[in-house]
Amino acid sequence: MMRIEQCDPADEKTARACYDVMLAAHKVDEPVEPPMSYATFAHYIREGWEKTPGELWAAVEDGGEIAGFDRMALPDLENLDKAYAGPTVHPAVRRRGIGRSLLRQEAERATAHGRTLFGAQVIAGSAGEAFAVAVGARLDLEEVRRIQYLRQIAPGTVASLRATAERAAAGYSLVTWTGPTPDEHCGAMAGVFNAFNDAPHGENHEPEFWDADRVRERTGSLQRAGLLRGYGVAALHDATGEMAAFTGVLVDRESPSWGFQQLTAVTRPNRGHRLGLLVKTAMLELLAEAEPQLEYIQTGNAAVNEHMIAVNDQLGYRVVEPGWNAYEIAISDIH
């Protein structure tokens, strides 16, 4: 007999059991990248990404073993009509209705929170995508996985591309940092986060509004906890001091050969000056010094995001299957 229970994400035994399920699913579903560390996973189920509130639900067998789980995120600043949920079920017990049972329970809870839509991102071609299709979810956005193989970049390539970008970016200066966004840059960083609203996000996504306090309070917690190492490169407009562009990369201390691209964005008034290429080449030079063991940088781009794809193509990123697909379903359609 299986029961669906709300769990305390701060309970270590529960977190470990959910992590074991995640590892088993990762081994089957994710052919490319290493899994996140236990510490990062435990932080995520407690606090979510960007400290988004949520609830942890698990499918618990009679003996107390966890067969599946889901950390349902409940945005509290924008997109208040949405919940984000995607059950993870141990491969040994899939196709027994566990995912549907979790989703139905979460649908009840999401409705109680006033939500009308569920969204989730899944690995293309995986059991998660088959599940999304089976429950009637709609494909909302396709994201292509790209990897940069750092050891295969010809000597001089990055320096040459940076010089090209610098010629187009006269009147801009670079600043770099490690760790979370420094306090003196939080206000300027908010403008770059807001610029990311111009990127493709899917049909029903409400734009996010960032200010200095939100940057300070809602980002960087994994770095402050010592779980990830982070690097930032920003371009400042000399005449105004405005932060015109930014790129960030994270490195998991337990998978040190991998870098994970975070936000890259250029604010609207400053586009057309090769600033995206400038900050990304500067980042590669920074990482060569700070993380010499790094071999790969992973990024994802919406399939329709032509501008960022063009920059990544110049930097030698290669498309690697599978990518990710975002799905959406009305909660009232979950049965």
Secondary structure, DSSP 8 states (H G I E B T S, - for coil): -EEEEEE-TT-HHHHHHHHHHHHHHHHHH-SSS----HHHHHHHHHH-GGG--EEEEEEEETTS-EEEEEEEE--SSS-TTEEE---EE-GGG-SSSHHHHHHHHHHHHHHHTT--EEEEEEETTSHHHHHHHHTT-EEEEEEEEEEEEGGGS-TTHHHHHHHHHHHHTTTEEEEEEESS--GGGHHHHHHHHHHGGGS---TT-------HHHHHHHS-HHHHTTSEEEEEEEEEETTT--EEEEEEEEEETTSTTEEEEEEEEE-GGGTTSSHHHHHHHHHHHHHHHH-TT--EEEEEEETT-HHHHHHHHHTT-EE-S--EEEEEEEGGG--
